[in-house]
C-alpha cells in the first residue's frame, strides 16, 4: 500500500483478499486489532493493524489454525516479532507468485 497513515476497511479488505465482514469479525475475536473509528463508525486501519490482520490471515488460512490457536500464536510471538514479519512477507510473496503462475 502507499504511505498513508490510515486505510479504509475496503482498502484493507481488497489488499488481503478478504471480505470486510471477515475483518470486522476478526476485530471482535482479536482485541489487538484496534482500528480508529470516526463519529460515523467508519474504521481506519494503521500499518500495524494491517500487519496483524496479515498474520491472522496467514495463521488461519495457510497454517490451518483455529481462531483460538491463532490467538495463542499471537500471544507467543507478538506482531513486532521480526520472524512474524518475515512470515507475513513470505506469505504475501507466495500469494503473488501463485496468482502470477495462474495467469501464465
C-alpha positions as CSV (number, residue, x, y, z in Angstrom):
1,X,0.0,0.0,0.0
2,X,1.0,3.6,-0.3
3,X,2.4,5.7,2.6
4,X,-1.0,6.7,4.0
5,X,-1.3,6.6,7.8
6,X,-4.8,5.2,7.7
7,X,-6.6,2.9,5.3
8,X,-10.3,2.2,5.0
9,X,-11.8,-1.2,5.6
10,X,-12.5,-1.5,1.9
11,X,-8.8,-0.9,1.0
12,X,-7.6,-3.4,3.6
13,X,-10.1,-6.0,2.6
14,X,-9.0,-5.7,-1.1
15,X,-5.3,-5.8,-0.1
16,X,-5.9,-9.0,1.9
17,X,-8.4,-10.6,-0.4
18,X,-10.9,-10.9,2.4
19,X,-14.5,-9.6,2.9
20,X,-14.9,-6.5,5.1
21,X,-17.2,-8.7,7.3
22,X,-14.3,-11.0,7.9
23,X,-12.1,-8.1,9.1
24,X,-14.9,-6.9,11.4
25,X,-15.3,-10.4,12.8
26,X,-11.6,-10.8,13.4
27,X,-11.7,-7.4,15.2
28,X,-14.2,-8.9,17.7
29,X,-12.1,-12.1,18.1
30,X,-8.6,-10.4,18.5
31,X,-8.5,-7.5,20.9
32,X,-5.1,-6.4,19.5
33,X,-6.9,-5.1,16.3
34,X,-7.9,-1.6,17.2
35,X,-8.9,0.4,14.1
36,X,-9.6,4.1,14.7
37,X,-13.3,4.8,14.3
38,X,-14.8,8.2,13.4
39,X,-18.1,9.6,14.6
40,X,-19.9,7.7,12.0
41,X,-18.2,4.4,12.9
42,X,-16.0,4.1,9.8
43,X,-12.9,2.1,10.5
44,X,-9.4,3.4,9.7
45,X,-6.6,0.8,9.9
46,X,-2.9,1.6,10.6
47,X,0.0,-0.3,9.2
48,X,0.3,-2.2,12.5
49,X,-3.4,-3.2,12.2
50,X,-2.8,-4.4,8.7
51,X,0.3,-6.4,9.7
52,X,-1.7,-8.1,12.5
53,X,-4.5,-8.9,10.1
54,X,-2.0,-10.4,7.6
55,X,-0.6,-12.5,10.5
56,X,-4.1,-13.7,11.5
57,X,-4.9,-14.5,7.8
58,X,-1.6,-16.5,7.5
59,X,-2.2,-18.4,10.7
60,X,-5.9,-19.3,9.9
61,X,-5.7,-19.7,6.1
62,X,-2.3,-21.1,5.3
63,X,-1.3,-22.8,8.6
64,X,-4.8,-24.0,9.5
65,X,-5.0,-22.7,13.0
66,X,-8.4,-22.2,14.7
67,X,-9.1,-18.7,16.0
68,X,-8.1,-19.9,19.4
69,X,-4.9,-21.3,18.1
70,X,-4.1,-18.1,16.2
71,X,-4.7,-16.1,19.4
72,X,-2.2,-18.4,21.2
73,X,0.3,-17.9,18.5
74,X,-0.1,-14.1,18.6
75,X,0.5,-14.2,22.4
76,X,3.6,-16.3,21.9
77,X,5.0,-14.2,19.1
78,X,3.8,-10.6,19.1
79,X,3.3,-8.8,15.7
80,X,6.5,-6.8,16.2
81,X,8.5,-10.1,16.1
82,X,10.8,-10.0,13.1
83,X,10.1,-13.7,12.3
84,X,6.3,-12.9,12.2
85,X,7.0,-10.0,9.8
86,X,9.1,-12.2,7.6
87,X,6.5,-15.0,7.6
88,X,3.8,-12.4,6.6
89,X,6.0,-11.0,3.8
90,X,6.8,-14.5,2.5
91,X,3.0,-15.4,2.6
92,X,2.3,-12.2,0.5
93,X,5.1,-13.1,-1.9
94,X,3.8,-16.7,-2.2
95,X,0.2,-15.4,-3.0
96,X,1.6,-13.1,-5.6
97,X,3.6,-15.9,-7.3
98,X,0.7,-18.3,-7.2
99,X,-1.5,-15.7,-8.8
100,X,1.2,-15.0,-11.4
101,X,1.5,-18.7,-12.2
102,X,-2.2,-19.0,-12.7
103,X,-2.2,-16.1,-15.2
104,X,0.5,-17.7,-17.3
